[in-house]
Amino acid sequence: MSTPQSAYRTVDAEGVRAYVAKLPHLAARLGGNPADWTIREVSDGNLNMVFLAHGPNGGLCLKQALPHVRVDPSWKMPLDRTFFEASYLREVFNYVPDLTTECLHFDPEQFILIVESLAGYTVLRTALMNGTAPEQSAAHVGLFVARSTFHTSLFAYSFEKIMDQRILFARNQTLTRITVDLVLTDPYIPHPRNHWAETELTAIVADIRSNQTMKTRVDELRLKFLSNPQALLHGDLHTGSVMATQSDTRVIDGEFATYGPIGFDIGLFMANLFLSLAAQETIEKTSLQIRMIEKFWISFESEFLKLWMTTSKNPDPSTHYYEEDSSSKNSSANKKKFIQTIFQDALGYCATEIIRRIIGYAHVADFSALKDHNKIADRKKTVLLFAKNLLIHRNSAKSLEDVFEIFFQNIIPFKENNL
Amino acid sequence: MSTPQSAYRTVDAEGVRAYVAKLPHLAARLGGNPADWTIREVSDGNLNMVFLAHGPNGGLCLKQALPHVRVDPSWKMPLDRTFFEASYLREVFNYVPDLTTECLHFDPEQFILIVESLAGYTVLRTALMNGTAPEQSAAHVGLFVARSTFHTSLFAYSFEKIMDQRILFARNQTLTRITVDLVLTDPYIPHPRNHWAETELTAIVADIRSNQTMKTRVDELRLKFLSNPQALLHGDLHTGSVMATQSDTRVIDGEFATYGPIGFDIGLFMANLFLSLAAQETIEKTSLQIRMIEKFWISFESEFLKLWMTTSKNPDPSTHYYEEDSSSKNSSANKKKFIQTIFQDALGYCATEIIRRIIGYAHVADFSALKDHNKIADRKKTVLLFAKNLLIHRNSAKSLEDVFEIFFQNIIPFKENNL
């Protein structure tokens, strides 16, 4: 989309000031004199430039795609990902207005997206590392996934509308390629993008790569990711894509948006809570992260079922799935069975997300809170073994209790004598 | 795509003559003087006008979309279906040049598609009714499905190419709507498009519609049809979409082309062979149709596996699915397991195709060969009960032998005393 002749220019803080000043409805949101606005660069993700602008009346967040990966300028990347983030926001904002940010402006030439500023919110991953994460935020993310996926699925609308959306998001191939490679392919083969500092992990990696069942499971998950467009996914729903206060939660960074299996969004978020759990000094069955995983799933499950049971019936009978006779004692039994398949998918994607965050290209910050090298290595071994066993046994894990049991079975007692 | 201002005009036989005369490379295929060409209208399907043109050098087949269903002018329909048929031919001709017809010309304004004429070929359904169907044609159709689906699947190419194709065919919504409604929705609810002359069937229809397991199975199949784009499907692969001589077989009429589960194409073709079988005066375990179903599936299964095992390895490792260690004794075991899931899907779609051809909108001609009303009713009961039991038991039907057993269990002995 960008050519050498295009008008695209990377903006800096002063560029942001000038850019917003020319947009009256956005300048009014900041208020006062543009010269007095505070503009801060807060780029945090791997891909884009992000600025926060504040004035006397309020704040804005401006995001601009770079023609390369922000943290690796040699990795070239088309600019259109911001278009897909804007498209995702415009679609899901209809269903989750209080759980994400509104798209206030999208510039298809500069690939600039402007949303409301989330000043006062903390990145959930940071809050988890600080021990200040609001437990309720996980339930909010569960609502976000339930509403954003249900309303973009064949259960809510005739297939024509869903296919039109799929057509749009099937063009988001650059970022889908990142997911396919970094999450679902590279960690299972020798690849220069993989890395891990802890030599203690190397034997487990070799074991994972040589395990035929593991390879088959990962193939199933990659194939399903690419050929089961159940709903519009966020596509990168880790704890760094969630901003929270004690009472309010917003999901951001939807540039990986793609149609895919609903369990993918669920699995990624679960995985990042498990990674946070593994990075705690002490791990208990009552740890905050355990409670958050439970709240997240229960919230998703009950909201998705509620929407399915109560959304006013579409006049198109082909949209009626898994209905029961009204005389049936359990009129939601078939719908619950379908939701259980989402749970199974989620466990698989949870495992692949954990594995790629430990041995793949993009790791998570959580473990840096543990200072002792041996403890870090032990905990990474724990989650890696957990992920491996979860993947192999996911069909027999029927509930979160089963999943937690697998997790705790893989905890390696911290060897104090190693200190 | 067509507006009152557009240049679109329905052509008649003389219009075909004038149209082809203006296209030098096609006129040369016919040869001689346009005034001497023989032009015949041979419209046979429900949707389009079809003409055969012959001259001293050869023949052409011209197909034009009408702005309505050919057999029901009150049923309005956009013209672009011919575009999708042309697009389908252009894609699959690369892989099955000797099993379909080449797209020689497509006119996006007149929605005219021209392919080589298949003079001397017989519609397979007609040949089956005449008892002259070449057994080998079923094996050819098996090759057609294997090659056209494998090479348009994620097993053959990186997902970007597959997603681009999905984007194109996801626009074929008018004909996909026909499949969703006529094949996968209407027969299971009271709908004015459904009809059957044999009052003996009414009780079975009521039974099918009130059976909760049936309804759930049909929902699964409809959901899978719309959300599992494994490969580019023909989408309407009944025995009227196949033209055959004793040695050669061509699949035609790909206007329903859509990305979907491979089992859909397989199930439709199987279903139409079962319908033909049920319409024979005498039915035996060695009947031609039984042998053709076996040849069809074995041909598909072995060709698909062969392509998967031998196609030169794509350099993109994300396209490598279900591989085994080369040291493994059975290096194709996982691929065979995947193909078995196609078989299970096929049985489901086979059942829904049979049901809709007996009680839905568009019936099949096969039964008209049976003259006795009671026999027709008995045989329709047979296939309807077979389809019902196949749908309910498809997960336990592991092979065609199991399927044939269900079929023969449902044969109703012909009551001679009814004559």
Interface residues (C-beta under 8 A of the other chain):
Chain A: L154 F159 E160 I162 M163 D164 R166 I167 A170 R171 Q173 T176 R177 V180 D181 L184 T185 I189 Q212 K215 T216 D219 R222 L223 L226 S227 N228 P229 Q230 P317 S318 H320 Y321 Y322 E323 E324 D325 S328 N334
Chain B: L154 F159 E160 I162 M163 D164 R166 I167 A170 R171 Q173 T176 R177 V180 D181 L184 T185 I189 Q212 K215 T216 D219 R222 L223 L226 S227 N228 P229 Q230 P317 S318 H320 Y321 Y322 E323 E324 D325 S328 N334
